[in-house]
């Protein structure tokens, strides 16, 4: 259960692959998605990603102990 959210409302959901680490945790080595949004607005917009466990009962850790490796890139395309 992963999704991109714009101003608090879900835009799209996507699946990521994980590998079982031999315990109760899974390791996700990388994840990526490309999404085209056409907001037609001159106001500030907030985008974010959200992640949850498959059953919504587990704990999700992003980046583990490796530091800040996550990023989101937004590009404005003049029309």
C-alpha positions in Angstrom: 0.0 0.0 0.0 2.0 2.9 -1.3 0.6 6.1 -2.8 1.3 9.6 -3.9 -0.7 12.3 -2.1 -1.4 15.8 -3.3 -2.7 18.3 -0.7 -3.9 15.4 1.5 -5.8 13.6 -1.3 -4.5 10.4 -2.9 -3.5 10.7 -6.5 -2.4 7.2 -7.3 -1.4 3.9 -5.6 1.5 1.7 -6.6 3.1 -1.6 -5.6 6.7 -2.1 -4.7 8.6 -5.4 -4.4 10.1 -6.5 -1.2 12.2 -9.5 -0.2 11.9 -11.4 3.0 14.8 -11.0 5.4 14.3 -14.2 7.3 12.5 -12.5 10.2 9.3 -10.6 10.4 10.6 -7.8 8.3 11.0 -7.2 4.5 13.7 -5.4 2.7 12.9 -3.0 -0.1 16.0 -2.2 -2.0 14.5 0.5 -4.3 11.2 1.9 -5.5 10.3 4.3 -8.1 7.2 5.7 -9.9 6.6 8.3 -12.6 3.3 10.2 -12.4 2.1 13.1 -14.5 -0.2 15.5 -12.7 -1.9 18.5 -14.4 -3.0 20.6 -11.4 -4.0 23.8 -13.4 -3.3 25.9 -10.4 -1.0 28.9 -9.5 -1.3 28.1 -5.8 1.2 26.2 -3.8 0.7 22.4 -3.8 2.1 19.8 -1.4 3.0 16.4 -2.7 4.1 13.5 -0.5 4.4 9.7 -0.5 2.8 7.4 2.0 3.7 3.7 2.7 1.9 1.1 4.8 2.3 -2.6 5.4 0.3 -5.0 3.3 -2.0 -5.9 6.2 -1.7 -2.5 7.9 -0.4 -4.3 11.0 3.4 -4.1 10.6 5.9 -1.3 11.1 7.5 0.5 8.1 11.0 2.0 8.3 12.1 4.2 5.5 15.9 4.4 4.8 16.8 2.2 7.9 20.1 3.4 9.3 21.5 4.4 6.0 20.7 8.1 6.2 18.5 10.3 4.1 18.3 8.5 0.7 14.7 9.2 -0.3 13.8 11.9 -2.7 10.9 13.2 -4.7 11.5 15.2 -7.9 8.9 17.6 -9.3 9.2 19.3 -12.7 7.1 22.1 -13.9 6.5 22.0 -17.7 5.4 25.3 -19.2 2.3 24.9 -21.4 
